[in-house]
Amino acid sequence: MKLKNNTMKKIILITILFISNLAFCQNSDYSKIQLGVNCSPSICDITGLGQNRKFGYISGLNFIYNLSSKLGFETGLQFSNKGYETNYLNFVKYRLQLNYLDLPIKVNFYTVSKRVRLIASTGIVLNIPINYTSITIKKINDELEKSRESYKMSVFNLSVLVSPGIDIQLVDKLNLQIGPDFRYALLDHFRPYKLNAHLWTLGMNVGIYKSF
């Protein structure tokens, strides 16, 4: 019985040492802090109102704190241009361009690999309004008349974010991340009128990150 207990203790000790060593190996070859810039050309629209999707973009600075080689948290400060287009009676086109300051908070999941890693990211984005521009194009007597007006905007929003991709180590301490980026506003853009109008964007995100 005593021999059996000693054997079990050795097995438990070896298991603990093995797990500790495995964890150390996984966490020893990664950088805890990464700073980067990104740009994501995208198509934009709004549910219920938009008829023609417009082109927009999201660009800014990002900060990543990695807890391990498999898990990290990311935030940043980004400028986003969104909006939609719609037609009235086939001779009037209305385009709305919305500019936001975005504050993303997301979780990054990585596969363990040194040079090329797969990434799965999800999170939420606080959309702080800056301004919006309305562009109206009218066709009168076969001629186009274009008018533009800019306004301050006070309607904030929250968007859910999903972004898979790949992370490629270009050189030591410098990584390239690329992959699709989908964002969907959780709140109705025209909340007082209950139009069920939700902004969304789908882009191809490209980022360069420096590790420290």
C-alpha positions in Angstrom: 0.0 0.0 0.0 2.9 2.3 0.9 4.6 1.5 -2.4 1.4 2.2 -4.3 1.1 5.6 -2.6 4.7 6.5 -3.4 4.1 5.6 -7.0 1.0 7.7 -7.2 2.9 10.7 -5.7 5.6 10.3 -8.3 3.0 10.2 -11.1 1.3 13.3 -9.8 4.6 15.1 -9.4 5.7 14.2 -12.9 2.4 15.3 -14.3 2.6 18.6 -12.6 6.2 19.2 -13.8 5.1 18.2 -17.4 2.2 20.6 -17.4 4.3 23.4 -16.0 7.0 22.8 -18.6 4.5 22.7 -21.3 2.9 26.0 -20.2 6.4 27.5 -20.0 7.3 26.3 -23.5 4.1 27.8 -24.9 4.5 31.1 -23.1 8.2 31.6 -23.6 8.1 32.3 -27.4 5.7 35.2 -27.6 5.7 39.0 -26.9 3.4 40.3 -24.3 3.0 43.8 -25.8 2.4 44.7 -29.4 1.8 48.2 -30.9 0.5 48.5 -34.5 -1.4 50.4 -37.2 -4.2 49.1 -39.4 -6.2 50.0 -42.4 -9.4 48.2 -43.5 -11.0 49.3 -46.8 -14.7 48.2 -46.6 -18.1 48.2 -48.0 -20.9 49.8 -45.9 -24.6 49.7 -45.7 -27.5 50.1 -43.3 -30.3 47.5 -42.8 -33.8 48.6 -44.0 -32.8 51.8 -45.7 -29.7 51.4 -47.9 -30.1 50.3 -51.5 -26.6 50.8 -52.8 -23.6 49.9 -50.7 -20.9 52.6 -50.4 -17.2 52.3 -49.9 -15.6 53.3 -46.6 -12.6 52.5 -44.4 -11.4 52.0 -40.9 -7.9 53.0 -39.9 -6.0 53.7 -36.6 -3.6 52.7 -33.8 -3.8 49.4 -31.9 -2.4 48.0 -28.6 -2.2 44.2 -27.9 -1.5 42.6 -24.5 -0.9 38.9 -24.8 -1.6 36.7 -21.8 -0.1 33.7 -23.5 0.9 32.4 -26.9 -2.7 31.5 -27.5 -4.7 34.4 -26.0 -4.5 38.2 -26.1 -6.6 41.3 -25.6 -6.6 44.2 -28.0 -7.8 47.8 -28.0 -7.1 50.9 -29.9 -8.2 54.2 -31.4 -9.6 54.2 -34.9 -11.2 56.5 -37.4 -14.1 54.9 -39.4 -16.0 56.2 -42.4 -19.3 54.5 -42.9 -22.7 55.2 -44.4 -25.1 54.1 -47.1 -26.8 55.2 -50.4 -30.4 55.1 -51.5 -32.4 56.2 -54.6 -35.7 58.1 -54.8 -37.9 57.8 -57.9 -34.9 56.8 -60.0 -33.6 60.4 -60.4 -32.5 61.4 -56.9 -29.6 59.7 -55.2 -28.9 60.3 -51.5 -25.6 59.3 -49.9 -24.9 59.6 -46.2 -21.3 59.5 -45.0 -20.8 58.9 -41.2 -17.5 59.5 -39.4 -16.8 57.9 -36.1 -14.0 57.6 -33.6 -14.0 53.8 -32.8 -12.7 52.3 -29.5 -12.5 48.5 -30.1 -12.1 46.0 -27.2 -11.6 42.4 -28.5 -10.2 39.0 -27.6 -7.6 37.4 -29.9 -7.2 33.6 -30.1 -4.1 32.3 -31.7 -2.8 28.9 -32.9 0.7 28.1 -31.6 3.2 28.6 -34.4 6.3 30.7 -34.8 6.1 32.1 -38.3 2.5 31.9 -39.4 -0.5 31.8 -37.0 -4.2 31.7 -37.4 -6.2 34.3 -35.5 -9.8 34.4 -34.4 -10.9 37.7 -32.9 -14.2 38.9 -31.5 -15.3 41.8 -29.4 -17.3 45.0 -29.2 -16.6 48.5 -30.5 -17.8 51.8 -29.1 -18.6 54.2 -32.0 -18.2 57.8 -30.9 -19.8 60.2 -33.5 -17.8 63.0 -35.1 -19.9 64.3 -37.9 -21.8 63.3 -41.0 -22.1 64.5 -44.5 -25.2 64.2 -46.7 -24.8 64.3 -50.5 -27.8 64.7 -52.8 -27.5 64.1 -56.5 -30.5 65.1 -58.6 -31.1 64.5 -62.3 -33.0 67.5 -63.8 -33.4 67.8 -67.6 -30.6 65.3 -68.2 -28.2 67.3 -66.0 -26.9 66.3 -62.6 -27.0 68.7 -59.7 -25.0 67.8 -56.6 -25.3 69.3 -53.1 -23.4 68.6 -50.0 -24.1 69.5 -46.3 -22.2 68.6 -43.2 -23.6 68.3 -39.7 -22.4 67.4 -36.2 -23.6 64.0 -35.1 -24.6 63.0 -31.5 -25.8 59.4 -31.9 -23.3 57.0 -30.4 -23.5 53.2 -31.1 -22.1 49.9 -30.1 -21.0 47.3 -32.7 -20.1 43.7 -32.5 -16.9 42.7 -34.2 -15.8 39.4 -35.8 -12.4 39.1 -37.5 -10.6 35.9 -38.5 -7.2 36.1 -40.1 -3.6 35.1 -40.2 -0.5 36.5 -38.5 2.8 36.4 -40.4 6.2 37.1 -38.8 8.0 39.3 -41.4 11.2 39.7 -39.4 12.1 39.5 -35.7 9.6 41.6 -33.7 7.6 42.7 -36.7 4.3 41.0 -37.7 1.8 41.4 -40.5 -1.9 40.6 -39.8 -4.5 40.3 -42.5 -8.1 39.0 -42.7 -11.7 40.0 -43.1 -13.3 42.3 -40.6 -17.1 42.4 -40.0 -18.8 44.9 -37.7 -22.6 45.2 -37.0 -24.2 48.0 -35.0 -26.3 46.7 -32.1 -28.3 49.9 -31.7 -30.8 51.4 -34.2 -29.1 54.3 -35.9 -32.5 56.2 -35.9 -33.5 55.1 -32.4 -36.2 57.8 -31.8 -38.0 56.6 -35.0 -37.6 52.8 -34.4 -36.7 52.1 -38.1 -34.6 49.0 -37.2 -31.7 50.6 -39.1 -28.4 49.0 -38.2 -25.1 50.1 -39.8 -22.7 47.3 -40.9 -19.3 47.1 -42.6 -17.3 44.3 -44.2 -13.7 45.0 -45.0 -10.3 43.5 -45.5 -8.1 44.5 -42.5 -4.3 44.8 -42.9 -2.2 45.6 -39.8 1.5 45.9 -39.0 2.5 45.2 -35.4 5.8 45.8 -33.5 6.5 43.5 -30.6 8.2 44.6 -27.3 
